[in-house]
Amino acid sequence: MGSEKLKILREFNLIAIFQSTERAIQIQELYNQFNELYLLMQNKQTTGENFHYKTQTWLNAFLSPSKGHLNRSNFVRGMYQIQDVTPYIHVLVNHIAEFIEIHHKFGL
């Protein structure tokens, strides 16, 4: 639970699960960016503006579309679609930066 779960996710070998090394790298990068957001929320030095920028970058990676043609070698599968955005993701991207600014002295 808690920090132990984070440790497992950080060190988990996604290449062993996915047939595509590229897919494993995409998912690992997405998790690494999320982990950075998690750490930024805990840091009292983080500004709302910086956090908002980082969440937008993460959301763009989360919603990255597929590229190329499906049956060709240049095809790169996208990550998730807009309907995969949960209320938790909405709050993370659209409201946490505001909470950081309002409650800066207390931290999150």
C-alpha positions in Angstrom: 0.0 0.0 0.0 1.0 3.6 -0.3 4.7 4.2 -0.9 5.3 0.5 -1.5 2.8 0.6 -4.4 4.7 3.5 -5.9 8.0 1.7 -5.5 6.6 -1.3 -7.4 5.2 0.8 -10.2 8.5 2.7 -10.6 10.6 -0.5 -10.8 8.1 -2.7 -12.7 9.5 -4.1 -16.0 6.8 -3.2 -18.6 8.9 -4.7 -21.4 8.3 -8.1 -19.9 4.5 -7.7 -20.2 4.1 -5.9 -23.6 5.0 -7.5 -26.9 6.0 -4.1 -28.2 9.0 -2.5 -26.6 7.8 0.9 -27.9 4.4 0.5 -26.1 6.2 -0.4 -22.9 8.3 2.7 -23.2 5.3 4.9 -23.9 3.5 3.6 -20.8 6.5 3.9 -18.6 7.1 7.5 -19.8 3.4 8.3 -19.0 3.8 6.8 -15.5 7.1 8.6 -15.0 5.4 11.9 -15.8 2.5 11.1 -13.4 5.0 10.2 -10.7 6.6 13.6 -11.2 3.2 15.3 -10.7 2.7 13.2 -7.6 6.0 14.4 -6.2 5.4 18.0 -7.2 2.1 18.0 -5.3 4.0 17.2 -2.1 6.7 19.8 -2.7 5.8 23.1 -1.0 8.1 24.9 -3.4 5.9 24.0 -6.4 3.9 26.8 -7.9 0.4 26.4 -9.3 1.6 27.8 -12.7 4.4 25.2 -12.9 2.1 22.4 -11.8 -0.6 23.4 -14.4 2.0 23.4 -17.2 3.2 19.9 -16.1 -0.3 18.5 -15.9 -1.1 19.9 -19.4 2.0 18.2 -20.7 1.0 14.9 -19.0 -2.5 15.1 -20.3 -1.2 15.7 -23.9 0.9 12.5 -23.5 -2.1 10.6 -22.0 -4.3 11.6 -24.9 -1.7 11.2 -27.7 -3.3 10.0 -30.8 -2.2 7.1 -33.0 0.2 8.1 -35.9 0.7 6.5 -39.3 -1.4 3.9 -41.1 -2.7 0.9 -39.1 -1.3 -1.8 -41.4 2.0 -0.2 -42.1 5.3 -0.4 -40.3 5.2 3.3 -39.4 2.1 2.9 -37.3 2.5 4.1 -33.7 -0.4 3.3 -31.4 -1.8 6.2 -29.4 -2.4 6.1 -25.7 -5.9 6.9 -24.5 -9.0 8.7 -25.7 -10.9 11.7 -24.3 -13.6 9.4 -22.9 -10.9 7.7 -20.8 -10.4 10.9 -18.7 -11.8 10.2 -15.3 -13.1 12.8 -12.8 -9.8 12.3 -10.9 -7.8 13.2 -14.0 -10.1 16.2 -14.5 -9.4 17.4 -11.0 -5.7 16.8 -11.3 -5.4 18.8 -14.6 -7.9 21.5 -14.0 -8.1 22.2 -10.2 -5.0 21.0 -8.3 -2.9 24.0 -9.5 -5.5 26.3 -8.1 -5.5 24.4 -4.8 -1.7 24.7 -4.7 -1.9 28.4 -5.1 -4.7 28.8 -2.5 -3.1 26.5 0.1 0.5 27.0 -0.7 1.7 27.5 2.8 0.1 24.2 4.0 1.0 22.0 1.0 -1.2 19.2 -0.4 
